[in-house]
Amino acid sequence: MNLRPSASGETARQARGGRQSVYARFFKRPLDVLMVLTALPVIAPAMIGISICILATSSGPVLLRVSRKGRDGAIFRQLRFRCVDMRALEMPPVQGEAALDSNGRDPRLTTVGDFLIRTRLNALPQVWNVLTGEMSLIGPLPEPVRVDRQIERNATLRRVAPGIFCPSELPAYAHLSGKDRKAVAIAYATRVTFAMDVKVAFNAITSALRSQQPPAPPAT
């Protein structure tokens, strides 16, 4: 499935039309639940161990609950492990190289948080969001509650559940700008396929094993 950004006219036509595939309508949600439940014997001990490490190395809550917009614009609380020092949450964010220390590391991150971000293990609590139907394993990244009007009007993105892992994180799209990454997400939402979900899941697993930090989610 080719998700490369198309011309604006074609993207608009995609957003207005097209029915969801049989896989998206009948099989994607049951498969999400089945995969999470199957992985729970491994996920649960890992989450307990991570929680202990967070509590032992820094003060503050284990989990952060971040407001996000999901399917049909519904607001939900996205869960993730806390990766930053609590004092950093009270400071305004700094963009670009100025935000990094001499080792090229975000100084807001705790030692455990840096590892969790690089391996994407900070997203493990979001399996609960998947079980409750607020998220899917694969889908467009959830939007912040306060977004610009252009994103707000995008009905195509709103008709699918946001995902823990997004097609725009695939290596083939690493060079794209934020606007073009959004076009990739729209193309995915236009027609969700099993083949693309498998491809995104495989990339997420291999990236975690290589401890590479994907370009999308914020540290907090």
VOMAR-864030 format. One record per residue (C-alpha): residue in three letters; x, y, z. Coordinates in steps of 0.2 Angstrom, whole numbers, plus 5000, padded with zeros to 4 digits. Last residue first. Layout:
N
["Ala", [X, Y, Z]] ...
END
This chain:
220
["Thr", [5031, 5069, 5142]] ["Ala", [5044, 5065, 5129]] ["Pro", [5034, 5070, 5114]] ["Pro", [5028, 5057, 5102]] ["Ala", [5034, 5058, 5083]] ["Pro", [5052, 5056, 5078]] ["Pro", [5055, 5037, 5083]] ["Gln", [5069, 5035, 5095]] ["Gln", [5080, 5020, 5091]] ["Ser", [5083, 5006, 5104]] ["Arg", [5088, 4994, 5090]] ["Leu", [5075, 4981, 5097]] ["Ala", [5062, 4995, 5099]] ["Ser", [5065, 5000, 5080]] ["Thr", [5063, 4982, 5075]] ["Ile", [5046, 4980, 5085]] ["Ala", [5039, 4996, 5078]] ["Asn", [5044, 4992, 5060]] ["Phe", [5035, 4975, 5062]] ["Ala", [5020, 4984, 5068]] ["Val", [5020, 4996, 5054]] ["Lys", [5021, 4983, 5041]] ["Val", [5008, 4972, 5049]] ["Asp", [4996, 4987, 5050]] ["Met", [5000, 4991, 5031]] ["Ala", [4995, 4973, 5026]] ["Phe", [4979, 4973, 5036]] ["Thr", [4973, 4988, 5027]] ["Val", [4965, 5004, 5033]] ["Arg", [4959, 5015, 5018]] ["Thr", [4956, 5033, 5020]] ["Ala", [4964, 5033, 5038]] ["Tyr", [4981, 5028, 5030]] ["Ala", [4980, 5042, 5017]] ["Ile", [4976, 5054, 5031]] ["Ala", [4991, 5048, 5041]] ["Val", [5002, 5050, 5026]] ["Ala", [4995, 5068, 5023]] ["Lys", [5000, 5072, 5041]] ["Arg", [5017, 5066, 5038]] ["Asp", [5018, 5078, 5023]] ["Lys", [5013, 5092, 5034]] ["Gly", [5026, 5088, 5047]] ["Ser", [5039, 5087, 5034]] ["Leu", [5045, 5070, 5026]] ["His", [5062, 5063, 5028]] ["Ala", [5057, 5049, 5039]] ["Tyr", [5043, 5043, 5027]] ["Ala", [5051, 5027, 5021]] ["Pro", [5058, 5023, 5038]] ["Leu", [5040, 5020, 5044]] ["Glu", [5034, 5033, 5058]] ["Ser", [5020, 5040, 5046]] ["Pro", [5011, 5023, 5048]] ["Cys", [5008, 5027, 5066]] ["Phe", [5011, 5017, 5082]] ["Ile", [5000, 5019, 5098]] ["Gly", [4986, 5022, 5087]] ["Pro", [4971, 5035, 5085]] ["Ala", [4954, 5027, 5081]] ["Val", [4947, 5030, 5064]] ["Arg", [4934, 5042, 5058]] ["Arg", [4943, 5058, 5065]] ["Leu", [4957, 5057, 5053]] ["Thr", [4946, 5057, 5038]] ["Ala", [4935, 5071, 5045]] ["Asn", [4949, 5084, 5045]] ["Arg", [4940, 5100, 5051]] ["Glu", [4950, 5100, 5067]] ["Ile", [4967, 5098, 5058]] ["Gln", [4963, 5113, 5047]] ["Arg", [4957, 5123, 5062]] ["Asp", [4973, 5122, 5073]] ["Val", [4974, 5110, 5087]] ["Arg", [4970, 5111, 5106]] ["Val", [4965, 5094, 5112]] ["Pro", [4981, 5087, 5106]] ["Glu", [4979, 5074, 5091]] ["Pro", [4981, 5056, 5093]] ["Leu", [4994, 5048, 5081]] ["Pro", [4986, 5040, 5066]] ["Gly", [4983, 5022, 5068]] ["Ile", [4990, 5005, 5073]] ["Leu", [4988, 4997, 5091]] ["Ser", [4971, 5005, 5092]] ["Met", [4965, 5019, 5104]] ["Glu", [4950, 5024, 5114]] ["Gly", [4942, 5006, 5113]] ["Thr", [4944, 5002, 5131]] ["Leu", [4957, 4988, 5128]] ["Val", [4967, 5000, 5117]] ["Asn", [4968, 5014, 5130]] ["Trp", [4973, 5000, 5142]] ["Val", [4987, 4995, 5130]] ["Gln", [4992, 5013, 5132]] ["Pro", [5001, 5009, 5147]] ["Leu", [5015, 5002, 5136]] ["Ala", [5019, 5019, 5128]] ["Asn", [5034, 5023, 5138]] ["Leu", [5041, 5007, 5132]] ["Arg", [5045, 5016, 5115]] ["Thr", [5063, 5010, 5116]] ["Arg", [5071, 5027, 5115]] ["Ile", [5058, 5035, 5126]] ["Leu", [5059, 5022, 5139]] ["Phe", [5078, 5023, 5140]] ["Asp", [5078, 5042, 5142]] ["Gly", [5064, 5040, 5155]] ["Val", [5074, 5028, 5166]] ["Thr", [5089, 5041, 5166]] ["Thr", [5076, 5055, 5169]] ["Leu", [5072, 5066, 5155]] ["Arg", [5071, 5085, 5156]] ["Pro", [5090, 5086, 5151]] ["Asp", [5085, 5081, 5133]] ["Arg", [5101, 5072, 5128]] ["Gly", [5114, 5078, 5115]] ["Asn", [5128, 5074, 5127]] ["Ser", [5132, 5093, 5130]] ["Asp", [5113, 5095, 5135]] ["Leu", [5099, 5097, 5123]] ["Ala", [5085, 5110, 5123]] ["Ala", [5095, 5123, 5114]] ["Glu", [5097, 5111, 5099]] ["Gly", [5079, 5114, 5094]] ["Gln", [5064, 5119, 5105]] ["Val", [5063, 5123, 5123]] ["Pro", [5047, 5119, 5133]] ["Pro", [5040, 5130, 5146]] ["Met", [5044, 5124, 5164]] ["Glu", [5032, 5116, 5176]] ["Leu", [5034, 5099, 5168]] ["Ala", [5052, 5100, 5171]] ["Arg", [5050, 5100, 5189]] ["Met", [5041, 5083, 5188]] ["Asp", [5057, 5076, 5181]] ["Val", [5053, 5067, 5164]] ["Cys", [5049, 5050, 5158]] ["Arg", [5032, 5047, 5166]] ["Phe", [5024, 5031, 5159]] ["Arg", [5010, 5034, 5147]] ["Leu", [4991, 5035, 5147]] ["Gln", [4981, 5044, 5135]] ["Arg", [4965, 5052, 5143]] ["Phe", [4951, 5054, 5131]] ["Ile", [4942, 5068, 5121]] ["Ala", [4930, 5062, 5108]] ["Gly", [4933, 5070, 5091]] ["Asp", [4924, 5057, 5081]] ["Arg", [4938, 5044, 5085]] ["Gly", [4951, 5052, 5097]] ["Lys", [4956, 5069, 5104]] ["Arg", [4970, 5069, 5117]] ["Ser", [4971, 5074, 5135]] ["Val", [4987, 5067, 5144]] ["Arg", [4987, 5056, 5159]] ["Leu", [5004, 5053, 5166]] ["Leu", [5009, 5037, 5175]] ["Val", [5022, 5033, 5188]] ["Pro", [5018, 5048, 5198]] ["Gly", [5031, 5059, 5206]] ["Ser", [5049, 5057, 5213]] ["Ser", [5063, 5050, 5204]] ["Thr", [5074, 5034, 5203]] ["Ala", [5065, 5021, 5214]] ["Leu", [5047, 5026, 5208]] ["Ile", [5052, 5025, 5190]] ["Cys", [5061, 5008, 5192]] ["Ile", [5046, 5001, 5202]] ["Ser", [5035, 5006, 5188]] ["Ile", [5046, 4999, 5175]] ["Gly", [5046, 4982, 5184]] ["Ile", [5027, 4982, 5185]] ["Met", [5025, 4987, 5167]] ["Ala", [5037, 4973, 5162]] ["Pro", [5027, 4960, 5173]] ["Ala", [5011, 4965, 5164]] ["Ile", [5017, 4966, 5146]] ["Val", [5023, 4948, 5146]] ["Pro", [5008, 4939, 5152]] ["Leu", [4998, 4953, 5144]] ["Ala", [5004, 4949, 5126]] ["Thr", [4989, 4937, 5122]] ["Leu", [4977, 4950, 5129]] ["Val", [4984, 4964, 5119]] ["Met", [4984, 4954, 5103]] ["Leu", [4966, 4948, 5105]] ["Val", [4960, 4966, 5109]] ["Asp", [4969, 4973, 5093]] ["Leu", [4963, 4959, 5083]] ["Pro", [4945, 4961, 5088]] ["Arg", [4946, 4980, 5084]] ["Lys", [4954, 4977, 5067]] ["Phe", [4943, 4963, 5061]] ["Phe", [4925, 4970, 5057]] ["Arg", [4926, 4987, 5050]] ["Ala", [4944, 4989, 5047]] ["Tyr", [4946, 4972, 5039]] ["Val", [4931, 4975, 5028]] ["Ser", [4939, 4991, 5022]] ["Gln", [4932, 5008, 5026]] ["Arg", [4922, 5016, 5013]] ["Gly", [4929, 5030, 5002]] ["Gly", [4925, 5048, 5000]] ["Arg", [4928, 5065, 5006]] ["Ala", [4945, 5063, 5013]] ["Gln", [4951, 5054, 4998]] ["Arg", [4944, 5068, 4987]] ["Ala", [4954, 5081, 4997]] ["Thr", [4970, 5071, 4996]] ["Glu", [4968, 5070, 4977]] ["Gly", [4966, 5089, 4976]] ["Ser", [4981, 5092, 4987]] ["Ala", [4992, 5081, 4977]] ["Ser", [4997, 5065, 4985]] ["Pro", [5007, 5061, 5000]] ["Arg", [5015, 5044, 5000]] ["Leu", [5004, 5030, 5007]] ["Asn", [5007, 5017, 4995]] ["Met", [5000, 5000, 5000]] 
END
